[in-house]
Amino acid sequence: MYYFIWNPAAGKGLAGQALPVIESFMGARGLQYSTHKSEYPGHPTELAKSAAADPETDAVIAVGGDGTSLETGKGLVDAGIAVECIPLGNGNDYAYNFVNLRKYKSVEDKTKRCLDILISGRRQMVDMIEVNGGYAVNIGNIGLDADVADYGAKVKHIYGSMSYLIAMVKSIFTYKPLTAAVTVDGVKNSGLYTLLAVCNGTQYGGGFTIAPHARVDDGKLTLCMIDRIPRLKILVLFPLVLAGGRHTRLKEVRFVNCERVEIEYEGAQKMCLDGNISECAGPVSFMILPAALEMIAEDGMLKKVDGDNAGRV
């Protein structure tokens, strides 16, 4: 049994357009399946848990954006049930780790390609992130990038695709470095930071490659730390991140592979967690959960998980 969880809000309704394609594909092959509509925040997690409790369930497919993937994954941690993403949201950054849909333009073509992978793709254990007792699958970030994402989302209905650029320009005038203490695997350092991104995947924000060397299957977090930079350099930073992660050449940028990160700061800061923005009081603790989720991926997108990373720690 293939268990499809679809989000009607994803991609302004694109997920709903995938349903006839799913029905045709699965029916033509005589495959047993069911579709389940997400009706409120947290509902995909409940639906995924119900699927995991059904001994006939072979795989759960999240049809939507990164938020749908996260909510579905939450319900399947250590469940032994394979998950696939049919990425039809706005960013689809997490799904980028598992399937390459660049040459597929229509909802129908994207959905068909993902369904082909569902049947013939590779199943592999990947990591998740525990964040203050909750979960994330991709990236948690605090600092300038979270502020830009927050403002960009607020004005998107006015400026459309230009909203992120406008938010970046605005950040030149409002930018204040984050004063924080960062503890990495027990070693604590304090400083002024432009942004801090704790990464499982490589990209966020719809294609901004913040951690080009991060892997979802290596049993490690990749912490990107960008020290305080001059205001005008902000306009250089984001285009370099967008250009495949070329910001790595900047002297203010550092990366650390680790298992635990704690970020301490005063008051509340905006935090972007898998694309969801909220006000978060410190400290914020991140811990890698190796091999917590079984994903279905396009062959060649992921390498085999090292045996040392398998299982819970």
FENGI-V79918 format. One record per backbone hydrogen bond with DSSP energy under -0.5 kcal/mol. NH is the residue of the N-H (numbers start at 0). CO is the residue of the C=O. Records with the same first field share a line. If there is no record, write none. Layout:
NH=CO  CO
This chain:
1=31
2=0  58
3=1  33
4=2  60
5=3  35
6=62
7=5  37
9=6
11=8
12=9
13=9
14=9
16=12  13
17=13  14
18=15
21=17
22=18
23=19
24=20
25=21
26=22
27=23
28=24
29=26
30=25
33=1
35=3
37=5
42=39
45=41
46=42
47=43
48=44
49=45
50=46
51=47
52=48
53=49  50
54=52
56=53
57=0
58=0
59=81
60=2
61=59  83
62=4  60
63=61  85
68=64
69=65
70=66
71=67
72=68
73=69
74=70  71
75=72
76=73
77=291
78=75
81=57
82=293
83=59
85=61
86=84
87=63  85
88=63
95=91
96=93
97=94
98=94
100=98
103=100
104=102
109=105
110=106
111=107
112=108
113=109
114=110
115=111
116=112
117=113
118=114
119=115
120=116
121=296
123=121  294
125=292
126=215
127=288
128=135
129=286
130=128  133
131=129  284
133=130
135=128
139=197
140=271
141=195
142=269
143=193
146=142
147=143
148=144
149=145
150=146
151=147
152=148
153=149
154=150
155=151
157=154
158=154
159=155
161=158
162=159
165=161
166=162
167=163
168=164
169=165
170=166
171=167  168
172=168  169
173=169
174=170
177=192
178=176
179=177  190
180=263
181=179  188
182=180  261
183=181  186
184=182  259
186=183
187=185
188=181
190=179
192=177
193=225
194=225
195=141
196=223
197=139
198=196  221
199=137
200=137
203=207
207=203
208=206  240
209=207
210=201
213=210
217=214
220=257
221=198
222=220  255
223=196  221
224=222  253
225=194  223
226=224  251
227=191
232=229
233=229  230
234=231
235=232
236=232
237=233
239=235
240=236
241=237
242=238
243=241
244=239  240
245=239
247=244
248=245
249=246
252=249
253=224
255=222
257=220
260=285
261=182
262=283
263=180  261
268=279
270=277
271=140
272=270  275
273=138  271
275=272
276=274
277=270
279=268
281=266
282=262
283=262
285=260
286=129
287=258
288=127
289=287
291=125  288
292=125
293=80
294=123  292
295=82
296=121  294
297=97
300=297
305=216
308=305
309=306
